[in-house]
Amino acid sequence: MTSQEELKQQTGYKSVDDYVSSGMVVGLGTGSTAYYAVERLGQKLKSGELKDIVAIPTSIRTKEQAESLGIPL
């Protein structure tokens, strides 16, 4: 059985994998599922799979997470 936290991670990662492409301006939400989406966005930027992304965070917490992952704001 999959835990609730694992489902949140899968959902957050899938949202970035399915809907974010290079050159986009991306709104970064707030909350436990959004945390995983931001994490995935950071991974894909670091690997070079995504580029030329500008993100707009909806909270200080999300801003700090994005900055720590090198996501351009």
Predicted model as a PDB file, atoms N, CA, C, CB and O in Angstrom, pLDDT in the B-factor column:
MODEL        1                                                                  
ATOM      1  N   MET A   1       0.840  -1.189   0.000  1.00 57.00           N  
ATOM      2  CA  MET A   1       0.000   0.000   0.000  1.00 57.00           C  
ATOM      3  C   MET A   1       0.889   1.258   0.000  1.00 57.00           C  
ATOM      4  CB  MET A   1      -0.958  -0.005   1.231  1.00 57.00           C  
ATOM      5  O   MET A   1       1.931   1.296   0.654  1.00 57.00           O  
ATOM      6  N   THR A   2       0.464   2.258  -0.730  1.00 78.00           N  
ATOM      7  CA  THR A   2       1.208   3.499  -0.851  1.00 78.00           C  
ATOM      8  C   THR A   2       0.753   4.480   0.223  1.00 78.00           C  
ATOM      9  CB  THR A   2       1.032   4.108  -2.256  1.00 78.00           C  
ATOM     10  O   THR A   2      -0.444   4.681   0.429  1.00 78.00           O  
ATOM     11  N   SER A   3       1.719   5.085   0.902  1.00 94.00           N  
ATOM     12  CA  SER A   3       1.372   6.041   1.950  1.00 94.00           C  
ATOM     13  C   SER A   3       0.894   7.355   1.338  1.00 94.00           C  
ATOM     14  CB  SER A   3       2.577   6.287   2.874  1.00 94.00           C  
ATOM     15  O   SER A   3       1.116   7.632   0.159  1.00 94.00           O  
ATOM     16  N   GLN A   4       0.245   8.142   2.158  1.00 93.00           N  
ATOM     17  CA  GLN A   4      -0.253   9.441   1.705  1.00 93.00           C  
ATOM     18  C   GLN A   4       0.902  10.331   1.255  1.00 93.00           C  
ATOM     19  CB  GLN A   4      -1.054  10.132   2.823  1.00 93.00           C  
ATOM     20  O   GLN A   4       0.778  11.054   0.267  1.00 93.00           O  
ATOM     21  N   GLU A   5       2.023  10.282   1.972  1.00 92.00           N  
ATOM     22  CA  GLU A   5       3.174  11.111   1.611  1.00 92.00           C  
ATOM     23  C   GLU A   5       3.743  10.688   0.258  1.00 92.00           C  
ATOM     24  CB  GLU A   5       4.263  11.022   2.697  1.00 92.00           C  
ATOM     25  O   GLU A   5       4.139  11.538  -0.539  1.00 92.00           O  
ATOM     26  N   GLU A   6       3.786   9.388  -0.006  1.00 93.00           N  
ATOM     27  CA  GLU A   6       4.268   8.898  -1.307  1.00 93.00           C  
ATOM     28  C   GLU A   6       3.344   9.347  -2.436  1.00 93.00           C  
ATOM     29  CB  GLU A   6       4.377   7.359  -1.299  1.00 93.00           C  
ATOM     30  O   GLU A   6       3.810   9.680  -3.525  1.00 93.00           O  
ATOM     31  N   LEU A   7       2.050   9.358  -2.182  1.00 93.00           N  
ATOM     32  CA  LEU A   7       1.087   9.822  -3.191  1.00 93.00           C  
ATOM     33  C   LEU A   7       1.270  11.315  -3.470  1.00 93.00           C  
ATOM     34  CB  LEU A   7      -0.361   9.543  -2.726  1.00 93.00           C  
ATOM     35  O   LEU A   7       1.173  11.752  -4.617  1.00 93.00           O  
ATOM     36  N   LYS A   8       1.533  12.086  -2.430  1.00 95.00           N  
ATOM     37  CA  LYS A   8       1.787  13.516  -2.619  1.00 95.00           C  
ATOM     38  C   LYS A   8       3.027  13.723  -3.472  1.00 95.00           C  
ATOM     39  CB  LYS A   8       1.950  14.227  -1.262  1.00 95.00           C  
ATOM     40  O   LYS A   8       3.036  14.574  -4.362  1.00 95.00           O  
ATOM     41  N   GLN A   9       4.076  12.950  -3.207  1.00 96.00           N  
ATOM     42  CA  GLN A   9       5.304  13.067  -3.996  1.00 96.00           C  
ATOM     43  C   GLN A   9       5.037  12.698  -5.455  1.00 96.00           C  
ATOM     44  CB  GLN A   9       6.414  12.166  -3.408  1.00 96.00           C  
ATOM     45  O   GLN A   9       5.466  13.411  -6.362  1.00 96.00           O  
ATOM     46  N   GLN A  10       4.342  11.604  -5.682  1.00 96.00           N  
ATOM     47  CA  GLN A  10       4.037  11.186  -7.049  1.00 96.00           C  
ATOM     48  C   GLN A  10       3.237  12.260  -7.787  1.00 96.00           C  
ATOM     49  CB  GLN A  10       3.262   9.861  -7.040  1.00 96.00           C  
ATOM     50  O   GLN A  10       3.499  12.541  -8.956  1.00 96.00           O  
ATOM     51  N   THR A  11       2.272  12.851  -7.109  1.00 96.00           N  
ATOM     52  CA  THR A  11       1.434  13.884  -7.716  1.00 96.00           C  
ATOM     53  C   THR A  11       2.239  15.140  -8.026  1.00 96.00           C  
ATOM     54  CB  THR A  11       0.266  14.229  -6.795  1.00 96.00           C  
ATOM     55  O   THR A  11       2.117  15.710  -9.110  1.00 96.00           O  
ATOM     56  N   GLY A  12       3.059  15.566  -7.076  1.00 96.00           N  
ATOM     57  CA  GLY A  12       3.893  16.751  -7.295  1.00 96.00           C  
ATOM     58  C   GLY A  12       4.863  16.560  -8.443  1.00 96.00           C  
ATOM     59  O   GLY A  12       5.020  17.447  -9.282  1.00 96.00           O  
ATOM     60  N   TYR A  13       5.520  15.400  -8.486  1.00 97.00           N  
ATOM     61  CA  TYR A  13       6.471  15.119  -9.556  1.00 97.00           C  
ATOM     62  C   TYR A  13       5.758  15.031 -10.898  1.00 97.00           C  
ATOM     63  CB  TYR A  13       7.231  13.818  -9.274  1.00 97.00           C  
ATOM     64  O   TYR A  13       6.243  15.567 -11.895  1.00 97.00           O  
ATOM     65  N   LYS A  14       4.610  14.360 -10.929  1.00 97.00           N  
ATOM     66  CA  LYS A  14       3.878  14.188 -12.189  1.00 97.00           C  
ATOM     67  C   LYS A  14       3.408  15.527 -12.745  1.00 97.00           C  
ATOM     68  CB  LYS A  14       2.677  13.258 -11.986  1.00 97.00           C  
ATOM     69  O   LYS A  14       3.397  15.726 -13.960  1.00 97.00           O  
ATOM     70  N   SER A  15       3.022  16.441 -11.868  1.00 97.00           N  
ATOM     71  CA  SER A  15       2.564  17.749 -12.349  1.00 97.00           C  
ATOM     72  C   SER A  15       3.677  18.473 -13.104  1.00 97.00           C  
ATOM     73  CB  SER A  15       2.075  18.615 -11.174  1.00 97.00           C  
ATOM     74  O   SER A  15       3.424  19.095 -14.136  1.00 97.00           O  
ATOM     75  N   VAL A  16       4.899  18.395 -12.597  1.00 98.00           N  
ATOM     76  CA  VAL A  16       6.035  19.029 -13.279  1.00 98.00           C  
ATOM     77  C   VAL A  16       6.375  18.249 -14.554  1.00 98.00           C  
ATOM     78  CB  VAL A  16       7.277  19.102 -12.336  1.00 98.00           C  
ATOM     79  O   VAL A  16       6.589  18.844 -15.610  1.00 98.00           O  
ATOM     80  N   ASP A  17       6.424  16.931 -14.452  1.00 98.00           N  
ATOM     81  CA  ASP A  17       6.769  16.098 -15.604  1.00 98.00           C  
ATOM     82  C   ASP A  17       5.799  16.285 -16.765  1.00 98.00           C  
ATOM     83  CB  ASP A  17       6.801  14.638 -15.198  1.00 98.00           C  
ATOM     84  O   ASP A  17       6.210  16.295 -17.926  1.00 98.00           O  
ATOM     85  N   ASP A  18       4.514  16.434 -16.455  1.00 98.00           N  
ATOM     86  CA  ASP A  18       3.480  16.497 -17.500  1.00 98.00           C  
ATOM     87  C   ASP A  18       3.182  17.896 -18.010  1.00 98.00           C  
ATOM     88  CB  ASP A  18       2.221  15.902 -16.985  1.00 98.00           C  
ATOM     89  O   ASP A  18       2.756  18.052 -19.154  1.00 98.00           O  
ATOM     90  N   TYR A  19       3.395  18.923 -17.185  1.00 98.00           N  
ATOM     91  CA  TYR A  19       2.882  20.240 -17.552  1.00 98.00           C  
ATOM     92  C   TYR A  19       3.910  21.359 -17.656  1.00 98.00           C  
ATOM     93  CB  TYR A  19       1.875  20.634 -16.580  1.00 98.00           C  
ATOM     94  O   TYR A  19       3.580  22.445 -18.133  1.00 98.00           O  
ATOM     95  N   VAL A  20       5.134  21.128 -17.228  1.00 98.00           N  
ATOM     96  CA  VAL A  20       6.131  22.202 -17.260  1.00 98.00           C  
ATOM     97  C   VAL A  20       7.122  21.927 -18.387  1.00 98.00           C  
ATOM     98  CB  VAL A  20       6.873  22.324 -15.888  1.00 98.00           C  
ATOM     99  O   VAL A  20       7.645  20.820 -18.517  1.00 98.00           O  
ATOM    100  N   SER A  21       7.368  22.943 -19.192  1.00 98.00           N  
ATOM    101  CA  SER A  21       8.352  22.820 -20.261  1.00 98.00           C  
ATOM    102  C   SER A  21       9.268  24.048 -20.248  1.00 98.00           C  
ATOM    103  CB  SER A  21       7.651  22.665 -21.646  1.00 98.00           C  
ATOM    104  O   SER A  21       8.934  25.087 -19.678  1.00 98.00           O  
ATOM    105  N   SER A  22      10.405  23.903 -20.876  1.00 98.00           N  
ATOM    106  CA  SER A  22      11.395  24.979 -20.913  1.00 98.00           C  
ATOM    107  C   SER A  22      10.780  26.265 -21.446  1.00 98.00           C  
ATOM    108  CB  SER A  22      12.597  24.575 -21.773  1.00 98.00           C  
ATOM    109  O   SER A  22       9.941  26.249 -22.346  1.00 98.00           O  
ATOM    110  N   GLY A  23      11.222  27.383 -20.864  1.00 98.00           N  
ATOM    111  CA  GLY A  23      10.765  28.688 -21.303  1.00 98.00           C  
ATOM    112  C   GLY A  23       9.518  29.199 -20.615  1.00 98.00           C  
ATOM    113  O   GLY A  23       9.059  30.303 -20.909  1.00 98.00           O  
ATOM    114  N   MET A  24       8.964  28.422 -19.709  1.00 98.00           N  
ATOM    115  CA  MET A  24       7.720  28.814 -19.044  1.00 98.00           C  
ATOM    116  C   MET A  24       7.966  29.709 -17.838  1.00 98.00           C  
ATOM    117  CB  MET A  24       6.953  27.583 -18.613  1.00 98.00           C  
ATOM    118  O   MET A  24       9.038  29.693 -17.233  1.00 98.00           O  
ATOM    119  N   VAL A  25       6.946  30.484 -17.507  1.00 98.00           N  
ATOM    120  CA  VAL A  25       6.845  31.139 -16.207  1.00 98.00           C  
ATOM    121  C   VAL A  25       5.924  30.230 -15.392  1.00 98.00           C  
ATOM    122  CB  VAL A  25       6.285  32.651 -16.315  1.00 98.00           C  
ATOM    123  O   VAL A  25       4.808  29.926 -15.814  1.00 98.00           O  
ATOM    124  N   VAL A  26       6.400  29.799 -14.219  1.00 97.00           N  
ATOM    125  CA  VAL A  26       5.693  28.790 -13.439  1.00 97.00           C  
ATOM    126  C   VAL A  26       5.314  29.341 -12.069  1.00 97.00           C  
ATOM    127  CB  VAL A  26       6.553  27.526 -13.286  1.00 97.00           C  
ATOM    128  O   VAL A  26       6.165  29.850 -11.340  1.00 97.00           O  
ATOM    129  N   GLY A  27       4.058  29.239 -11.731  1.00 97.00           N  
ATOM    130  CA  GLY A  27       3.617  29.590 -10.387  1.00 97.00           C  
ATOM    131  C   GLY A  27       3.906  28.438  -9.445  1.00 97.00           C  
ATOM    132  O   GLY A  27       3.558  27.292  -9.728  1.00 97.00           O  
ATOM    133  N   LEU A  28       4.544  28.745  -8.326  1.00 97.00           N  
ATOM    134  CA  LEU A  28       4.865  27.729  -7.325  1.00 97.00           C  
ATOM    135  C   LEU A  28       3.903  27.862  -6.162  1.00 97.00           C  
ATOM    136  CB  LEU A  28       6.333  27.860  -6.841  1.00 97.00           C  
ATOM    137  O   LEU A  28       3.905  28.875  -5.463  1.00 97.00           O  
ATOM    138  N   GLY A  29       3.094  26.862  -5.954  1.00 94.00           N  
ATOM    139  CA  GLY A  29       2.095  26.899  -4.896  1.00 94.00           C  
ATOM    140  C   GLY A  29       2.682  26.696  -3.516  1.00 94.00           C  
ATOM    141  O   GLY A  29       3.897  26.728  -3.323  1.00 94.00           O  
ATOM    142  N   THR A  30       1.803  26.490  -2.575  1.00 94.00           N  
ATOM    143  CA  THR A  30       2.174  26.328  -1.178  1.00 94.00           C  
ATOM    144  C   THR A  30       1.519  25.066  -0.645  1.00 94.00           C  
ATOM    145  CB  THR A  30       1.761  27.566  -0.339  1.00 94.00           C  
ATOM    146  O   THR A  30       0.372  24.765  -0.974  1.00 94.00           O  
ATOM    147  N   GLY A  31       2.240  24.341   0.166  1.00 94.00           N  
ATOM    148  CA  GLY A  31       1.671  23.160   0.801  1.00 94.00           C  
ATOM    149  C   GLY A  31       2.516  21.928   0.576  1.00 94.00           C  
ATOM    150  O   GLY A  31       3.548  21.971  -0.094  1.00 94.00           O  
ATOM    151  N   SER A  32       2.060  20.832   1.148  1.00 92.00           N  
ATOM    152  CA  SER A  32       2.870  19.613   1.154  1.00 92.00           C  
ATOM    153  C   SER A  32       3.031  18.986  -0.234  1.00 92.00           C  
ATOM    154  CB  SER A  32       2.255  18.604   2.090  1.00 92.00           C  
ATOM    155  O   SER A  32       4.093  18.438  -0.530  1.00 92.00           O  
ATOM    156  N   THR A  33       2.027  19.049  -1.073  1.00 95.00           N  
ATOM    157  CA  THR A  33       2.163  18.505  -2.425  1.00 95.00           C  
ATOM    158  C   THR A  33       2.981  19.450  -3.296  1.00 95.00           C  
ATOM    159  CB  THR A  33       0.777  18.259  -3.057  1.00 95.00           C  
ATOM    160  O   THR A  33       3.801  19.001  -4.096  1.00 95.00           O  
ATOM    161  N   ALA A  34       2.767  20.743  -3.148  1.00 96.00           N  
ATOM    162  CA  ALA A  34       3.548  21.730  -3.902  1.00 96.00           C  
ATOM    163  C   ALA A  34       5.032  21.623  -3.570  1.00 96.00           C  
ATOM    164  CB  ALA A  34       3.044  23.151  -3.608  1.00 96.00           C  
ATOM    165  O   ALA A  34       5.876  21.870  -4.431  1.00 96.00           O  
ATOM    166  N   TYR A  35       5.359  21.261  -2.337  1.00 97.00           N  
ATOM    167  CA  TYR A  35       6.755  21.069  -1.938  1.00 97.00           C  
ATOM    168  C   TYR A  35       7.446  20.106  -2.898  1.00 97.00           C  
ATOM    169  CB  TYR A  35       6.844  20.539  -0.486  1.00 97.00           C  
ATOM    170  O   TYR A  35       8.570  20.350  -3.336  1.00 97.00           O  
ATOM    171  N   TYR A  36       6.765  19.012  -3.219  1.00 97.00           N  
ATOM    172  CA  TYR A  36       7.349  18.005  -4.115  1.00 97.00           C  
ATOM    173  C   TYR A  36       7.439  18.496  -5.558  1.00 97.00           C  
ATOM    174  CB  TYR A  36       6.530  16.723  -4.064  1.00 97.00           C  
ATOM    175  O   TYR A  36       8.373  18.141  -6.276  1.00 97.00           O  
ATOM    176  N   ALA A  37       6.484  19.301  -5.982  1.00 98.00           N  
ATOM    177  CA  ALA A  37       6.558  19.877  -7.324  1.00 98.00           C  
ATOM    178  C   ALA A  37       7.766  20.803  -7.440  1.00 98.00           C  
ATOM    179  CB  ALA A  37       5.261  20.643  -7.658  1.00 98.00           C  
ATOM    180  O   ALA A  37       8.473  20.782  -8.447  1.00 98.00           O  
ATOM    181  N   VAL A  38       8.001  21.610  -6.415  1.00 98.00           N  
ATOM    182  CA  VAL A  38       9.156  22.508  -6.408  1.00 98.00           C  
ATOM    183  C   VAL A  38      10.442  21.682  -6.393  1.00 98.00           C  
ATOM    184  CB  VAL A  38       9.106  23.469  -5.183  1.00 98.00           C  
ATOM    185  O   VAL A  38      11.396  21.997  -7.104  1.00 98.00           O  
ATOM    186  N   GLU A  39      10.460  20.646  -5.595  1.00 98.00           N  
ATOM    187  CA  GLU A  39      11.624  19.752  -5.546  1.00 98.00           C  
ATOM    188  C   GLU A  39      11.930  19.179  -6.930  1.00 98.00           C  
ATOM    189  CB  GLU A  39      11.383  18.607  -4.540  1.00 98.00           C  
ATOM    190  O   GLU A  39      13.083  19.159  -7.361  1.00 98.00           O  
ATOM    191  N   ARG A  40      10.890  18.715  -7.621  1.00 98.00           N  
ATOM    192  CA  ARG A  40      11.056  18.125  -8.958  1.00 98.00           C  
ATOM    193  C   ARG A  40      11.525  19.168  -9.964  1.00 98.00           C  
ATOM    194  CB  ARG A  40       9.738  17.495  -9.437  1.00 98.00           C  
ATOM    195  O   ARG A  40      12.382  18.885 -10.802  1.00 98.00           O  
ATOM    196  N   LEU A  41      10.972  20.361  -9.885  1.00 98.00           N  
ATOM    197  CA  LEU A  41      11.391  21.438 -10.775  1.00 98.00           C  
ATOM    198  C   LEU A  41      12.881  21.714 -10.589  1.00 98.00           C  
ATOM    199  CB  LEU A  41      10.562  22.720 -10.515  1.00 98.00           C  
ATOM    200  O   LEU A  41      13.613  21.868 -11.567  1.00 98.00           O  
ATOM    201  N   GLY A  42      13.324  21.776  -9.353  1.00 98.00           N  
ATOM    202  CA  GLY A  42      14.742  21.972  -9.067  1.00 98.00           C  
ATOM    203  C   GLY A  42      15.607  20.866  -9.639  1.00 98.00           C  
ATOM    204  O   GLY A  42      16.679  21.134 -10.182  1.00 98.00           O  
ATOM    205  N   GLN A  43      15.152  19.623  -9.524  1.00 98.00           N  
ATOM    206  CA  GLN A  43      15.897  18.479 -10.068  1.00 98.00           C  
ATOM    207  C   GLN A  43      16.046  18.594 -11.582  1.00 98.00           C  
ATOM    208  CB  GLN A  43      15.195  17.157  -9.708  1.00 98.00           C  
ATOM    209  O   GLN A  43      17.128  18.380 -12.128  1.00 98.00           O  
ATOM    210  N   LYS A  44      14.950  18.933 -12.249  1.00 98.00           N  
ATOM    211  CA  LYS A  44      14.968  18.988 -13.715  1.00 98.00           C  
ATOM    212  C   LYS A  44      15.785  20.177 -14.235  1.00 98.00           C  
ATOM    213  CB  LYS A  44      13.539  19.069 -14.253  1.00 98.00           C  
ATOM    214  O   LYS A  44      16.397  20.088 -15.299  1.00 98.00           O  
ATOM    215  N   LEU A  45      15.797  21.272 -13.499  1.00 98.00           N  
ATOM    216  CA  LEU A  45      16.650  22.404 -13.888  1.00 98.00           C  
ATOM    217  C   LEU A  45      18.122  22.045 -13.690  1.00 98.00           C  
ATOM    218  CB  LEU A  45      16.289  23.673 -13.068  1.00 98.00           C  
ATOM    219  O   LEU A  45      18.957  22.346 -14.544  1.00 98.00           O  
ATOM    220  N   LYS A  46      18.433  21.415 -12.584  1.00 97.00           N  
ATOM    221  CA  LYS A  46      19.816  21.049 -12.292  1.00 97.00           C  
ATOM    222  C   LYS A  46      20.362  20.059 -13.320  1.00 97.00           C  
ATOM    223  CB  LYS A  46      19.919  20.454 -10.888  1.00 97.00           C  
ATOM    224  O   LYS A  46      21.527  20.146 -13.708  1.00 97.00           O  
ATOM    225  N   SER A  47      19.530  19.125 -13.760  1.00 97.00           N  
ATOM    226  CA  SER A  47      19.964  18.116 -14.728  1.00 97.00           C  
ATOM    227  C   SER A  47      20.044  18.667 -16.151  1.00 97.00           C  
ATOM    228  CB  SER A  47      19.019  16.930 -14.696  1.00 97.00           C  
ATOM    229  O   SER A  47      20.634  18.040 -17.031  1.00 97.00           O  
ATOM    230  N   GLY A  48      19.446  19.848 -16.376  1.00 97.00           N  
ATOM    231  CA  GLY A  48      19.412  20.429 -17.711  1.00 97.00           C  
ATOM    232  C   GLY A  48      18.224  19.997 -18.539  1.00 97.00           C  
ATOM    233  O   GLY A  48      18.070  20.420 -19.685  1.00 97.00           O  
ATOM    234  N   GLU A  49      17.382  19.155 -17.960  1.00 97.00           N  
ATOM    235  CA  GLU A  49      16.182  18.707 -18.676  1.00 97.00           C  
ATOM    236  C   GLU A  49      15.224  19.867 -18.926  1.00 97.00           C  
ATOM    237  CB  GLU A  49      15.471  17.602 -17.887  1.00 97.00           C  
ATOM    238  O   GLU A  49      14.508  19.882 -19.928  1.00 97.00           O  
ATOM    239  N   LEU A  50      15.210  20.836 -18.015  1.00 98.00           N  
ATOM    240  CA  LEU A  50      14.449  22.071 -18.198  1.00 98.00           C  
ATOM    241  C   LEU A  50      15.419  23.242 -18.146  1.00 98.00           C  
ATOM    242  CB  LEU A  50      13.329  22.220 -17.113  1.00 98.00           C  
ATOM    243  O   LEU A  50      16.437  23.188 -17.456  1.00 98.00           O  
ATOM    244  N   LYS A  51      15.089  24.313 -18.889  1.00 97.00           N  
ATOM    245  CA  LYS A  51      15.903  25.524 -18.841  1.00 97.00           C  
ATOM    246  C   LYS A  51      15.016  26.723 -19.121  1.00 97.00           C  
ATOM    247  CB  LYS A  51      17.076  25.456 -19.857  1.00 97.00           C  
ATOM    248  O   LYS A  51      13.885  26.590 -19.589  1.00 97.00           O  
ATOM    249  N   ASP A  52      15.555  27.900 -18.823  1.00 97.00           N  
ATOM    250  CA  ASP A  52      14.844  29.155 -19.057  1.00 97.00           C  
ATOM    251  C   ASP A  52      13.483  29.197 -18.357  1.00 97.00           C  
ATOM    252  CB  ASP A  52      14.658  29.371 -20.547  1.00 97.00           C  
ATOM    253  O   ASP A  52      12.487  29.637 -18.932  1.00 97.00           O  
ATOM    254  N   ILE A  53      13.461  28.737 -17.123  1.00 97.00           N  
ATOM    255  CA  ILE A  53      12.251  28.779 -16.297  1.00 97.00           C  
ATOM    256  C   ILE A  53      12.354  29.976 -15.363  1.00 97.00           C  
ATOM    257  CB  ILE A  53      12.062  27.449 -15.486  1.00 97.00           C  
ATOM    258  O   ILE A  53      13.423  30.267 -14.827  1.00 97.00           O  
ATOM    259  N   VAL A  54      11.244  30.661 -15.175  1.00 97.00           N  
ATOM    260  CA  VAL A  54      11.137  31.694 -14.151  1.00 97.00           C  
ATOM    261  C   VAL A  54       9.952  31.290 -13.287  1.00 97.00           C  
ATOM    262  CB  VAL A  54      10.955  33.151 -14.775  1.00 97.00           C  
ATOM    263  O   VAL A  54       8.864  31.024 -13.797  1.00 97.00           O  
ATOM    264  N   ALA A  55      10.168  31.246 -11.978  1.00 98.00           N  
ATOM    265  CA  ALA A  55       9.117  30.809 -11.065  1.00 98.00           C  
ATOM    266  C   ALA A  55       8.644  31.962 -10.196  1.00 98.00           C  
ATOM    267  CB  ALA A  55       9.610  29.656 -10.190  1.00 98.00           C  
ATOM    268  O   ALA A  55       9.408  32.866  -9.858  1.00 98.00           O  
ATOM    269  N   ILE A  56       7.370  31.910  -9.843  1.00 98.00           N  
ATOM    270  CA  ILE A  56       6.764  32.908  -8.971  1.00 98.00           C  
ATOM    271  C   ILE A  56       6.173  32.168  -7.766  1.00 98.00           C  
ATOM    272  CB  ILE A  56       5.662  33.750  -9.732  1.00 98.00           C  
ATOM    273  O   ILE A  56       5.157  31.483  -7.890  1.00 98.00           O  
ATOM    274  N   PRO A  57       6.813  32.309  -6.605  1.00 97.00           N  
ATOM    275  CA  PRO A  57       6.327  31.601  -5.413  1.00 97.00           C  
ATOM    276  C   PRO A  57       5.144  32.310  -4.768  1.00 97.00           C  
ATOM    277  CB  PRO A  57       7.450  31.453  -4.395  1.00 97.00           C  
ATOM    278  O   PRO A  57       4.987  33.525  -4.887  1.00 97.00           O  
ATOM    279  N   THR A  58       4.314  31.525  -4.080  1.00 96.00           N  
ATOM    280  CA  THR A  58       3.137  32.087  -3.414  1.00 96.00           C  
ATOM    281  C   THR A  58       3.330  32.260  -1.919  1.00 96.00           C  
ATOM    282  CB  THR A  58       1.941  31.213  -3.662  1.00 96.00           C  
ATOM    283  O   THR A  58       2.420  32.711  -1.224  1.00 96.00           O  
ATOM    284  N   SER A  59       4.513  31.903  -1.413  1.00 96.00           N  
ATOM    285  CA  SER A  59       4.765  32.075   0.020  1.00 96.00           C  
ATOM    286  C   SER A  59       6.268  32.224   0.263  1.00 96.00           C  
ATOM    287  CB  SER A  59       4.196  30.873   0.831  1.00 96.00           C  
ATOM    288  O   SER A  59       7.086  31.906  -0.600  1.00 96.00           O  
ATOM    289  N   ILE A  60       6.603  32.703   1.427  1.00 97.00           N  
ATOM    290  CA  ILE A  60       8.011  32.825   1.822  1.00 97.00           C  
ATOM    291  C   ILE A  60       8.650  31.441   1.871  1.00 97.00           C  
ATOM    292  CB  ILE A  60       8.143  33.536   3.200  1.00 97.00           C  
ATOM    293  O   ILE A  60       9.780  31.261   1.417  1.00 97.00           O  
ATOM    294  N   ARG A  61       7.946  30.484   2.410  1.00 96.00           N  
ATOM    295  CA  ARG A  61       8.483  29.123   2.522  1.00 96.00           C  
ATOM    296  C   ARG A  61       8.821  28.544   1.141  1.00 96.00           C  
ATOM    297  CB  ARG A  61       7.474  28.208   3.245  1.00 96.00           C  
ATOM    298  O   ARG A  61       9.884  27.952   0.952  1.00 96.00           O  
ATOM    299  N   THR A  62       7.922  28.718   0.198  1.00 97.00           N  
ATOM    300  CA  THR A  62       8.164  28.218  -1.154  1.00 97.00           C  
ATOM    301  C   THR A  62       9.302  28.998  -1.811  1.00 97.00           C  
ATOM    302  CB  THR A  62       6.881  28.315  -2.008  1.00 97.00           C  
ATOM    303  O   THR A  62      10.112  28.417  -2.533  1.00 97.00           O  
ATOM    304  N   LYS A  63       9.370  30.291  -1.571  1.00 98.00           N  
ATOM    305  CA  LYS A  63      10.462  31.114  -2.102  1.00 98.00           C  
ATOM    306  C   LYS A  63      11.802  30.607  -1.593  1.00 98.00           C  
ATOM    307  CB  LYS A  63      10.271  32.595  -1.713  1.00 98.00           C  
ATOM    308  O   LYS A  63      12.749  30.455  -2.364  1.00 98.00           O  
ATOM    309  N   GLU A  64      11.880  30.348  -0.299  1.00 98.00           N  
ATOM    310  CA  GLU A  64      13.125  29.857   0.289  1.00 98.00           C  
ATOM    311  C   GLU A  64      13.515  28.486  -0.267  1.00 98.00           C  
ATOM    312  CB  GLU A  64      12.993  29.782   1.806  1.00 98.00           C  
ATOM    313  O   GLU A  64      14.690  28.231  -0.530  1.00 98.00           O  
ATOM    314  N   GLN A  65      12.533  27.612  -0.445  1.00 98.00           N  
ATOM    315  CA  GLN A  65      12.813  26.295  -1.025  1.00 98.00           C  
ATOM    316  C   GLN A  65      13.319  26.447  -2.449  1.00 98.00           C  
ATOM    317  CB  GLN A  65      11.552  25.403  -0.999  1.00 98.00           C  
ATOM    318  O   GLN A  65      14.310  25.818  -2.821  1.00 98.00           O  
ATOM    319  N   ALA A  66      12.658  27.270  -3.251  1.00 98.00           N  
ATOM    320  CA  ALA A  66      13.058  27.477  -4.637  1.00 98.00           C  
ATOM    321  C   ALA A  66      14.486  28.047  -4.720  1.00 98.00           C  
ATOM    322  CB  ALA A  66      12.065  28.420  -5.339  1.00 98.00           C  
ATOM    323  O   ALA A  66      15.297  27.592  -5.526  1.00 98.00           O  
ATOM    324  N   GLU A  67      14.772  29.032  -3.886  1.00 98.00           N  
ATOM    325  CA  GLU A  67      16.107  29.614  -3.875  1.00 98.00           C  
ATOM    326  C   GLU A  67      17.159  28.576  -3.502  1.00 98.00           C  
ATOM    327  CB  GLU A  67      16.163  30.789  -2.906  1.00 98.00           C  
ATOM    328  O   GLU A  67      18.245  28.560  -4.081  1.00 98.00           O  
ATOM    329  N   SER A  68      16.848  27.712  -2.544  1.00 98.00           N  
ATOM    330  CA  SER A  68      17.811  26.694  -2.119  1.00 98.00           C  
ATOM    331  C   SER A  68      18.080  25.669  -3.213  1.00 98.00           C  
ATOM    332  CB  SER A  68      17.310  25.988  -0.870  1.00 98.00           C  
ATOM    333  O   SER A  68      19.121  25.013  -3.212  1.00 98.00           O  
ATOM    334  N   LEU A  69      17.143  25.533  -4.143  1.00 98.00           N  
ATOM    335  CA  LEU A  69      17.282  24.579  -5.240  1.00 98.00           C  
ATOM    336  C   LEU A  69      17.799  25.245  -6.521  1.00 98.00           C  
ATOM    337  CB  LEU A  69      15.945  23.903  -5.512  1.00 98.00           C  
ATOM    338  O   LEU A  69      17.968  24.579  -7.542  1.00 98.00           O  
ATOM    339  N   GLY A  70      18.048  26.554  -6.467  1.00 97.00           N  
ATOM    340  CA  GLY A  70      18.579  27.251  -7.635  1.00 97.00           C  
ATOM    341  C   GLY A  70      17.538  27.557  -8.700  1.00 97.00           C  
ATOM    342  O   GLY A  70      17.882  27.746  -9.866  1.00 97.00           O  
ATOM    343  N   ILE A  71      16.285  27.606  -8.316  1.00 98.00           N  
ATOM    344  CA  ILE A  71      15.203  27.918  -9.258  1.00 98.00           C  
ATOM    345  C   ILE A  71      15.127  29.436  -9.412  1.00 98.00           C  
ATOM    346  CB  ILE A  71      13.825  27.328  -8.768  1.00 98.00           C  
ATOM    347  O   ILE A  71      14.949  30.142  -8.420  1.00 98.00           O  
ATOM    348  N   PRO A  72      15.257  29.952 -10.640  1.00 98.00           N  
ATOM    349  CA  PRO A  72      15.192  31.413 -10.848  1.00 98.00           C  
ATOM    350  C   PRO A  72      13.811  31.975 -10.512  1.00 98.00           C  
ATOM    351  CB  PRO A  72      15.546  31.759 -12.303  1.00 98.00           C  
ATOM    352  O   PRO A  72      12.785  31.435 -10.924  1.00 98.00           O  
ATOM    353  N   LEU A  73      13.812  33.062  -9.759  1.00 97.00           N  
ATOM    354  CA  LEU A  73      12.544  33.713  -9.390  1.00 97.00           C  
ATOM    355  C   LEU A  73      12.407  35.046 -10.087  1.00 97.00           C  
ATOM    356  CB  LEU A  73      12.449  33.907  -7.870  1.00 97.00           C  
ATOM    357  O   LEU A  73      11.408  35.740  -9.902  1.00 97.00           O  
TER     358      LEU A  73                                                      
ENDMDL                                                                          
END                                                                             
